[in-house]
């Protein structure tokens, strides 16, 4: 077989399967690489790919537009920022009343969640404030276990129970959630 001198002749030989070992050894290094690539990706000689539809290109260009994380994700997990029970008290302020009050602060992206708990006459009273969020505050409700707590006229979430909750989640009407980490209510006094 005569050695092809042009790329098109080499493509025809590859397609017909007329490449013997002795023929392959006679090729230049560039031609050998071309044969390997063409066998793996047989696209040489084909018409170029048609352009994508304009609407698809437009949608693809919109993908990298900057969107805040809390709008891209359906669920955020808040981090504990501060806990009054973990903060040492000044010697003159210590006493049994500090066990009956607790302030927790959580952070999740653009949202700050503050939870205040007070124990009075064997019952816990809770107050939660959601602040510094891009979403309208009227869209949120609070899930305390299986119970739903709606926002009051003052914009706060208030409820009472015999036992403090282990789980508290803020739920938006669009399905987004802010999950607070599980809260331990066991206090060891030092």
GIFENJO-V935385 format. One record per backbone hydrogen bond with DSSP energy under -0.5 kcal/mol. CO is the residue of the C=O (numbers start at 0). NH is the residue of the N-H. E is the energy in kcal/mol with one decimal. If there is no record, write none. Layout:
[[CO;NH;E] [CO;NH;E]]
//
This chain:
[[5;9;-1.8] [6;10;-2.4] [7;11;-2.1] [8;12;-2.1] [9;13;-2.2] [10;14;-2.5] [11;15;-2.1] [12;16;-0.8] [12;17;-2.1] [13;16;-0.7] [17;19;-0.8] [19;23;-2.6] [20;24;-2.1] [21;25;-1.0] [22;26;-0.5] [23;26;-1.0] [27;31;-2.3] [28;32;-2.2] [29;33;-2.3] [30;34;-2.4] [31;35;-2.3] [32;36;-2.6] [33;37;-3.0] [34;38;-2.4] [35;39;-1.7] [36;40;-3.4] [40;42;-2.4] [42;45;-1.9] [52;56;-2.1] [53;57;-2.4] [54;58;-2.1] [55;59;-2.3] [56;60;-2.0] [57;61;-1.1] [58;62;-0.6] [59;62;-0.8] [61;64;-1.3] [67;70;-1.4] [67;71;-1.2] [68;71;-0.6] [68;72;-2.4] [73;176;-2.2] [75;77;-0.6] [75;178;-3.4] [78;80;-0.5] [78;106;-2.4] [81;104;-2.5] [82;85;-1.2] [82;86;-0.7] [85;87;-0.5] [89;92;-1.9] [89;93;-1.2] [94;97;-0.6] [95;98;-1.0] [95;99;-0.6] [96;99;-0.8] [97;100;-0.8] [99;118;-2.9] [101;116;-3.2] [102;83;-2.6] [103;114;-2.9] [104;80;-3.4] [104;81;-1.6] [105;112;-2.6] [106;78;-2.9] [107;110;-2.7] [110;107;-2.6] [111;130;-2.7] [112;105;-3.2] [113;128;-2.6] [114;103;-3.2] [115;126;-2.1] [116;101;-2.6] [117;119;-0.6] [117;124;-3.1] [119;122;-1.7] [122;119;-3.0] [123;160;-2.2] [124;117;-2.2] [125;158;-1.5] [126;115;-2.8] [127;156;-2.7] [128;113;-2.6] [128;130;-0.5] [130;111;-2.7] [135;138;-1.6] [136;139;-1.3] [138;172;-1.2] [140;170;-3.1] [141;143;-0.6] [141;148;-3.3] [142;144;-0.7] [142;168;-2.5] [143;146;-2.2] [146;143;-2.9] [147;149;-0.5] [148;141;-2.8] [149;157;-0.5] [151;154;-1.7] [155;151;-3.2] [155;157;-0.5] [156;127;-2.6] [158;125;-3.1] [160;123;-2.9] [165;182;-2.1] [166;144;-0.8] [167;179;-2.1] [168;142;-3.7] [169;177;-2.5] [170;140;-2.4] [171;174;-2.1] [175;171;-3.1] [176;75;-2.7] [177;169;-2.8] [177;179;-0.5] [178;77;-3.0] [181;183;-0.5] [184;186;-0.6] [186;188;-0.6]]
//
